[in-house]
């Protein structure tokens, strides 16, 4: 890990109170999800203030983890081993991470834990749990989420996020073509709809590929469509392996 460069990223997130992410900072695969999950699953209808408080708590805990690693009070391997143990324990209840695992394993041709070979972050810092809010409450949540997305755009301007040769933006409508092209130095090539609700956009840059697609969870029983989308992402991203050696030693 290049601690000097990554330390600046951690400092920036601390200053902005941003959630940073999980995984291997030295990896060549970046995955950008929609949003961090709400931590208190037992609460079905949390207030906006509770969601914001939970988001701040998760961001702080995440940054403390990276600060320990930077100070060498904790090894990167231990960080990854803990995440792997967590994934194994909750595998059937983590459809998003399951999709990430299949994609990274498919690209690299290895069965190792996906966070050993990728870094994941989120587009938004606020997550609205499944709930039954009134229209005005939903409107307020939507505004705060939009603010969160706009604020976090400055995070992706850091060189750390620009230097990944393989980027998978699984955040659906949260991002735009203009943002992707300007931040990641790629050009839009094509959009392909495999089936209704299952499409992806392909971007390419110099020795770089970026796939923008839907959130990789909540497929509602469409196993065949899900498999088709994941296979296509793997197929497209494998091509960059001819330029970069993506497998990382922990």
VOTOR-721030 format. One line per field, with one value per residue (C-alpha): residue in three letters; chain; x, y, z. Coordinates in nm, 4 decimals. Example, Ala and Ser with C-alpha at 12.3 -4.5 7.8 and 13.67 -1.06 7.14 Angstrom:
BEGIN
rest <- c(ALA	SER)
kette <- c(A	A)
east <- c(1.2300	1.3670)
north <- c(-0.4500	-0.1060)
up <- c(0.7800	0.7140)
***
This chain:
BEGIN
rest <- c(UNK	UNK	UNK	UNK	UNK	UNK	UNK	UNK	UNK	UNK	UNK	UNK	UNK	UNK	UNK	UNK	UNK	UNK	UNK	UNK	UNK	UNK	UNK	UNK	UNK	UNK	UNK	UNK	UNK	UNK	UNK	UNK	UNK	UNK	UNK	UNK	UNK	UNK	UNK	UNK	UNK	UNK	UNK	UNK	UNK	UNK	UNK	UNK	UNK	UNK	UNK	UNK	UNK	UNK	UNK	UNK	UNK	UNK	UNK	UNK	UNK	UNK	UNK	UNK	UNK	UNK	UNK	UNK	UNK	UNK	UNK	UNK	UNK	UNK	UNK	UNK	UNK	UNK	UNK	UNK	UNK	UNK	UNK	UNK	UNK	UNK	UNK	UNK	UNK	UNK	UNK	UNK	UNK	UNK	UNK	UNK	UNK	UNK	UNK	UNK	UNK	UNK	UNK	UNK	UNK	UNK	UNK	UNK	UNK	UNK	UNK	UNK	UNK	UNK	UNK	UNK	UNK	UNK	UNK	UNK	UNK	UNK	UNK	UNK	UNK	UNK	UNK	UNK	UNK	UNK	UNK	UNK	UNK	UNK	UNK	UNK	UNK	UNK	UNK	UNK	UNK	UNK	UNK	UNK	UNK	UNK	UNK	UNK	UNK	UNK	UNK	UNK	UNK	UNK	UNK	UNK	UNK	UNK	UNK	UNK	UNK	UNK	UNK	UNK	UNK	UNK	UNK	UNK	UNK	UNK	UNK	UNK	UNK	UNK	UNK	UNK	UNK	UNK	UNK	UNK	UNK	UNK	UNK	UNK	UNK	UNK	UNK	UNK	UNK	UNK	UNK	UNK	UNK	UNK	UNK	UNK	UNK	UNK	UNK	UNK	UNK	UNK	UNK	UNK	UNK	UNK	UNK	UNK	UNK	UNK	UNK	UNK	UNK	UNK	UNK	UNK	UNK	UNK	UNK	UNK	UNK	UNK	UNK	UNK	UNK	UNK	UNK	UNK	UNK	UNK	UNK	UNK	UNK	UNK	UNK	UNK	UNK	UNK	UNK	UNK	UNK	UNK	UNK	UNK	UNK	UNK	UNK	UNK	UNK	UNK)
kette <- c(A	A	A	A	A	A	A	A	A	A	A	A	A	A	A	A	A	A	A	A	A	A	A	A	A	A	A	A	A	A	A	A	A	A	A	A	A	A	A	A	A	A	A	A	A	A	A	A	A	A	A	A	A	A	A	A	A	A	A	A	A	A	A	A	A	A	A	A	A	A	A	A	A	A	A	A	A	A	A	A	A	A	A	A	A	A	A	A	A	A	A	A	A	A	A	A	A	A	A	A	A	A	A	A	A	A	A	A	A	A	A	A	A	A	A	A	A	A	A	A	A	A	A	A	A	A	A	A	A	A	A	A	A	A	A	A	A	A	A	A	A	A	A	A	A	A	A	A	A	A	A	A	A	A	A	A	A	A	A	A	A	A	A	A	A	A	A	A	A	A	A	A	A	A	A	A	A	A	A	A	A	A	A	A	A	A	A	A	A	A	A	A	A	A	A	A	A	A	A	A	A	A	A	A	A	A	A	A	A	A	A	A	A	A	A	A	A	A	A	A	A	A	A	A	A	A	A	A	A	A	A	A	A	A	A	A	A	A	A	A	A	A	A	A	A	A	A	A	A	A)
east <- c(0.0000	0.1301	0.0593	0.1509	-0.1043	-0.3736	-0.3139	-0.4184	-0.7423	-0.8133	-0.7361	-0.9717	-1.2528	-1.1941	-1.2135	-1.5380	-1.6803	-1.7015	-1.7342	-1.4300	-1.4728	-1.3437	-1.0951	-0.7442	-0.6235	-0.3553	-0.6092	-0.6806	-1.0569	-1.2810	-1.6467	-1.8824	-2.2140	-2.5257	-2.5084	-2.3935	-2.6503	-2.8475	-2.6812	-2.9830	-3.1810	-3.4296	-3.5529	-3.8000	-3.8977	-3.6026	-3.6235	-3.4030	-3.1927	-3.1390	-3.0280	-2.7855	-2.6485	-2.6028	-2.4245	-2.1846	-2.1156	-2.0365	-1.8106	-1.6216	-1.5761	-1.4547	-1.1991	-1.0730	-1.0118	-0.8009	-0.6127	-0.5109	-0.3892	-0.1927	-0.0311	0.0426	-0.1533	-0.3533	-0.2482	-0.4284	-0.4491	-0.6373	-0.8786	-0.9476	-0.9724	-1.2319	-1.4400	-1.4174	-1.5360	-1.8262	-1.9204	-1.9136	-2.1343	-2.3976	-2.3466	-2.7101	-2.8238	-2.5677	-2.6769	-2.4705	-2.1439	-2.2325	-2.2523	-1.9230	-1.7624	-1.8795	-1.7607	-1.4128	-1.3620	-1.4737	-1.2425	-0.9377	-1.0148	-0.9596	-1.1871	-1.0254	-1.2344	-1.3236	-1.2053	-0.8527	-0.8518	-1.0800	-1.1732	-1.5392	-1.6943	-2.0404	-2.1929	-2.4246	-2.3670	-2.7351	-2.9457	-3.3229	-3.4323	-3.7423	-4.0239	-4.3605	-4.3000	-4.5474	-4.4940	-4.3520	-4.1083	-3.9937	-3.9424	-3.7224	-3.5214	-3.4753	-3.3366	-3.0884	-2.9774	-2.9242	-2.7142	-2.5104	-2.4451	-2.3407	-2.1130	-1.9387	-1.8540	-1.5463	-1.4222	-1.3953	-1.1849	-0.8954	-0.6259	-0.6717	-1.0073	-0.8954	-0.6109	-0.8074	-0.7901	-1.1152	-1.4130	-1.7590	-2.0169	-2.3116	-2.5126	-2.7868	-2.9466	-2.7353	-2.4644	-2.4574	-2.2639	-2.1125	-1.9858	-1.8370	-1.6538	-1.5158	-1.4040	-1.2657	-1.1168	-1.3152	-1.5383	-1.8829	-1.8876	-2.2234	-2.5253	-2.6596	-2.9930	-2.9765	-3.3399	-3.5832	-3.4141	-3.0814	-2.8575	-2.5026	-2.3054	-1.9497	-1.6820	-1.3172	-1.0075	-0.6364	-0.5736	-0.8995	-1.2498	-1.5570	-1.8921	-2.1946	-2.4922	-2.7712	-2.7301	-2.6213	-2.8817	-3.2589	-3.2976	-3.6360	-3.5903	-3.4537	-3.1635	-3.1097	-3.1058	-2.8752	-2.6353	-2.6365	-2.5499	-2.2695	-2.1228	-2.1205	-1.9462	-1.6831	-1.6337	-1.5815	-1.3485	-1.1283	-0.9861	-0.7959	-0.6069	-0.3886	-0.2492	-0.2490	-0.1690	-0.4707	-0.4063	-0.2701	-0.0695	-0.1849)
north <- c(0.0000	0.3485	0.4938	0.8542	0.8761	0.6799	0.8702	1.1886	1.0183	0.9199	1.2739	1.4181	1.1863	1.2761	1.6455	1.5980	1.3256	1.0918	0.7162	0.5875	0.2191	-0.1344	-0.3651	-0.3461	0.0067	-0.1475	-0.3358	-0.2476	-0.2983	-0.0257	-0.0938	0.1955	0.0913	0.2990	0.3679	0.2398	0.0181	0.1375	-0.0182	-0.0805	-0.3423	-0.3833	-0.0258	-0.0255	0.3401	0.5434	0.9201	1.1248	1.2350	0.8687	0.7817	1.0749	0.9804	0.6195	0.7354	0.9507	0.6643	0.4255	0.6836	0.7418	0.3701	0.3154	0.5969	0.4746	0.1369	0.2933	0.5153	0.2062	0.0407	0.3492	0.3716	-0.0023	-0.0749	-0.3184	-0.5053	-0.4826	-0.8623	-0.8590	-0.5990	-0.8218	-1.1400	-0.9758	-0.8665	-1.2159	-1.3715	-1.1251	-1.2112	-1.5845	-1.5401	-1.3333	-1.4607	-1.5417	-1.1989	-1.0016	-1.0220	-0.7170	-0.8586	-1.1961	-1.0297	-0.8489	-1.1802	-1.3429	-1.0497	-1.0204	-1.3979	-1.4113	-1.1307	-1.2722	-1.6414	-1.6951	-1.7965	-1.5687	-1.3261	-1.0356	-0.7614	-0.9023	-0.7865	-0.4827	-0.1664	-0.0758	0.2568	0.4099	0.6903	0.8108	0.8192	0.7941	0.4826	0.4809	0.1506	-0.0304	0.1617	0.3291	0.7004	0.9705	1.1613	1.4699	1.2570	1.0814	1.4191	1.5313	1.2074	1.2493	1.6005	1.4899	1.1965	1.4259	1.6511	1.3499	1.2472	1.5974	1.6373	1.3053	1.3946	1.5734	1.2388	1.0920	1.3851	1.2444	1.0711	0.7541	0.6873	0.7963	0.5451	0.2185	0.0540	-0.1361	0.0553	-0.0928	0.1684	-0.0335	0.2697	0.2964	0.6384	0.7964	0.8987	1.0592	1.0223	1.3680	1.2842	0.9508	1.0960	1.4002	1.2267	0.8992	1.0259	0.7828	0.8195	0.6725	0.3972	0.2242	0.1282	-0.2250	-0.3469	-0.7198	-0.7263	-0.4922	-0.3447	-0.5125	-0.2798	-0.1482	0.1388	0.0867	0.3548	0.3324	0.5399	0.4904	0.1455	0.1771	0.0344	0.1473	-0.0298	0.1607	-0.0539	-0.1051	-0.1819	-0.5451	-0.6652	-0.7019	-0.9016	-1.0305	-1.3866	-1.2978	-1.5403	-1.5861	-1.2102	-1.1506	-1.4194	-1.2737	-0.9246	-1.0454	-1.2619	-0.9663	-0.7430	-1.0129	-1.0606	-0.6895	-0.6316	-0.9328	-0.7538	-0.5091	-0.8025	-0.8058	-0.4699	-0.5028	-0.7828	-0.7472	-1.0163	-0.8693	-1.0420	-0.9571)
up <- c(0.0000	-0.0844	0.2581	0.1737	-0.1083	0.0722	0.3955	0.2143	0.1119	0.4722	0.5912	0.3283	0.4382	0.8020	0.7183	0.5225	0.7491	0.4493	0.4519	0.2607	0.1809	0.2254	0.0603	-0.0771	-0.1638	-0.3883	-0.5992	-0.9619	-0.9461	-0.8029	-0.7309	-0.6560	-0.5018	-0.4476	-0.0751	0.2598	0.4283	0.7289	1.0314	1.2542	1.0631	1.3476	1.2986	1.0084	1.0190	1.1487	1.1389	0.9095	1.2068	1.3058	0.9515	0.9430	1.2848	1.1732	0.8569	1.0581	1.2974	1.0122	0.8476	1.1725	1.2412	0.8862	0.9116	1.2492	1.0846	0.8080	1.0520	1.2490	0.9297	0.8234	1.1674	1.1390	1.4536	1.2423	0.9306	0.5992	0.6021	0.9338	0.7942	0.4938	0.7019	0.9281	0.6289	0.4826	0.8082	0.8181	0.4586	0.5248	0.8297	0.6461	0.2897	0.2156	0.3368	0.1344	-0.2317	-0.3307	-0.1987	-0.3504	-0.6929	-0.6320	-0.5394	-0.8642	-1.0753	-0.9231	-0.9233	-1.2858	-1.3979	-1.2222	-1.2535	-0.8795	-0.5929	-0.3356	-0.1339	-0.3614	-0.1231	-0.1471	-0.5099	-0.5141	-0.3286	-0.2785	-0.1902	-0.2163	-0.4200	-0.1418	0.2311	0.3258	0.2955	0.3248	0.4826	0.3577	0.5161	0.4766	0.4975	0.4139	0.0843	0.2588	0.4573	0.1412	-0.0241	0.2648	0.2511	-0.1257	-0.0795	0.1856	-0.0276	-0.3260	-0.1029	0.0090	-0.3523	-0.4535	-0.1520	-0.2136	-0.5733	-0.4405	-0.3064	-0.6553	-0.7705	-0.5670	-0.7725	-0.5701	-0.7353	-1.0818	-1.1052	-1.1084	-1.4539	-1.3932	-1.2516	-1.1984	-1.1042	-0.9769	-0.8725	-1.1351	-1.1760	-0.9022	-1.1477	-1.4923	-1.8165	-1.7690	-1.4191	-1.5262	-1.8252	-1.6431	-1.3236	-1.4559	-1.7844	-1.9980	-2.3035	-2.3472	-2.6108	-2.5951	-2.3886	-2.4091	-2.2761	-2.2161	-2.1031	-1.9309	-1.6268	-1.7040	-1.9004	-1.8827	-2.0312	-2.1503	-2.1154	-2.2133	-2.1554	-2.2004	-2.0492	-1.8569	-1.8713	-1.6797	-1.6628	-1.5344	-1.4427	-1.1926	-0.8252	-0.8052	-0.5568	-0.5375	-0.8564	-0.7406	-0.8602	-1.2053	-1.1689	-1.5412	-1.6117	-1.3169	-1.4402	-1.7907	-1.6646	-1.4392	-1.7151	-1.9527	-1.6996	-1.6450	-2.0177	-2.0831	-1.7890	-1.8608	-2.1627	-1.9440	-1.7904	-2.1012	-1.9885	-1.6111	-1.3717	-1.1447	-0.8873	-0.5664	-0.2965	0.0536)
***
